[in-house]
Amino acid sequence: PDIHAFLLLDELVPGNRDIISAAEHDEFFIDVDPEALAAVATKEQIIELSRCGVRYDSSTGSLAMFA
């Protein structure tokens, strides 16, 4: 699911960056702007990402996943 999520995120918000921006204990943070994602993603794609384990971390204002 994590690889699928990374591919979908890169398709929706393309870039030439590393998809993982940071890691901490048992989670890692994704280098995709949540606002840019919200501007292009459908509700179904957001649900798909959520099912893959992608979540919004309100303390950092970024997307994250548990490892």
BAMARDREN-238014 format. One record per residue (C-alpha): residue in three letters; residue number from 0; x, y, z; chain. Coordinates in steps of 0.02 Angstrom, whole numbers. Layout:
BEGIN
r=ALA; k=NUM; u=X; v=Y; w=Z; c=A .
...
//
This chain:
BEGIN
r=PRO; k=0; u=0; v=0; w=0; c=A .
r=ASP; k=1; u=141; v=123; w=35; c=A .
r=ILE; k=2; u=215; v=107; w=-140; c=A .
r=HIS; k=3; u=42; v=127; w=-216; c=A .
r=ALA; k=4; u=15; v=284; w=-111; c=A .
r=PHE; k=5; u=183; v=356; w=-164; c=A .
r=LEU; k=6; u=146; v=325; w=-348; c=A .
r=LEU; k=7; u=-26; v=402; w=-334; c=A .
r=LEU; k=8; u=41; v=554; w=-241; c=A .
r=ASP; k=9; u=176; v=579; w=-372; c=A .
r=GLU; k=10; u=45; v=565; w=-510; c=A .
r=LEU; k=11; u=-68; v=693; w=-426; c=A .
r=VAL; k=12; u=67; v=815; w=-370; c=A .
r=PRO; k=13; u=218; v=781; w=-480; c=A .
r=GLY; k=14; u=389; v=840; w=-429; c=A .
r=ASN; k=15; u=572; v=797; w=-431; c=A .
r=ARG; k=16; u=590; v=781; w=-243; c=A .
r=ASP; k=17; u=612; v=635; w=-125; c=A .
r=ILE; k=18; u=438; v=579; w=-74; c=A .
r=ILE; k=19; u=491; v=551; w=107; c=A .
r=SER; k=20; u=548; v=712; w=189; c=A .
r=ALA; k=21; u=581; v=649; w=365; c=A .
r=ALA; k=22; u=564; v=496; w=477; c=A .
r=GLU; k=23; u=536; v=485; w=663; c=A .
r=HIS; k=24; u=520; v=325; w=766; c=A .
r=ASP; k=25; u=381; v=226; w=683; c=A .
r=GLU; k=26; u=318; v=355; w=558; c=A .
r=PHE; k=27; u=379; v=452; w=409; c=A .
r=PHE; k=28; u=326; v=616; w=333; c=A .
r=ILE; k=29; u=283; v=641; w=150; c=A .
r=ASP; k=30; u=347; v=789; w=50; c=A .
r=VAL; k=31; u=184; v=832; w=-36; c=A .
r=ASP; k=32; u=94; v=995; w=1; c=A .
r=PRO; k=33; u=-77; v=948; w=73; c=A .
r=GLU; k=34; u=-157; v=1103; w=-6; c=A .
r=ALA; k=35; u=-87; v=1061; w=-178; c=A .
r=LEU; k=36; u=-153; v=884; w=-158; c=A .
r=ALA; k=37; u=-325; v=945; w=-104; c=A .
r=ALA; k=38; u=-334; v=1055; w=-258; c=A .
r=VAL; k=39; u=-316; v=909; w=-380; c=A .
r=ALA; k=40; u=-371; v=749; w=-291; c=A .
r=THR; k=41; u=-545; v=679; w=-301; c=A .
r=LYS; k=42; u=-638; v=618; w=-147; c=A .
r=GLU; k=43; u=-609; v=439; w=-207; c=A .
r=GLN; k=44; u=-421; v=468; w=-222; c=A .
r=ILE; k=45; u=-415; v=540; w=-45; c=A .
r=ILE; k=46; u=-507; v=387; w=19; c=A .
r=GLU; k=47; u=-385; v=275; w=-77; c=A .
r=LEU; k=48; u=-236; v=365; w=2; c=A .
r=SER; k=49; u=-316; v=350; w=173; c=A .
r=ARG; k=50; u=-340; v=163; w=148; c=A .
r=CYS; k=51; u=-155; v=152; w=105; c=A .
r=GLY; k=52; u=-114; v=232; w=273; c=A .
r=VAL; k=53; u=-84; v=412; w=220; c=A .
r=ARG; k=54; u=-146; v=535; w=349; c=A .
r=TYR; k=55; u=-136; v=720; w=387; c=A .
r=ASP; k=56; u=-28; v=759; w=538; c=A .
r=SER; k=57; u=-99; v=919; w=615; c=A .
r=SER; k=58; u=51; v=947; w=728; c=A .
r=THR; k=59; u=168; v=964; w=578; c=A .
r=GLY; k=60; u=43; v=1017; w=444; c=A .
r=SER; k=61; u=103; v=878; w=330; c=A .
r=LEU; k=62; u=55; v=708; w=264; c=A .
r=ALA; k=63; u=122; v=559; w=360; c=A .
r=MET; k=64; u=117; v=369; w=367; c=A .
r=PHE; k=65; u=156; v=245; w=502; c=A .
r=ALA; k=66; u=300; v=129; w=455; c=A .
//
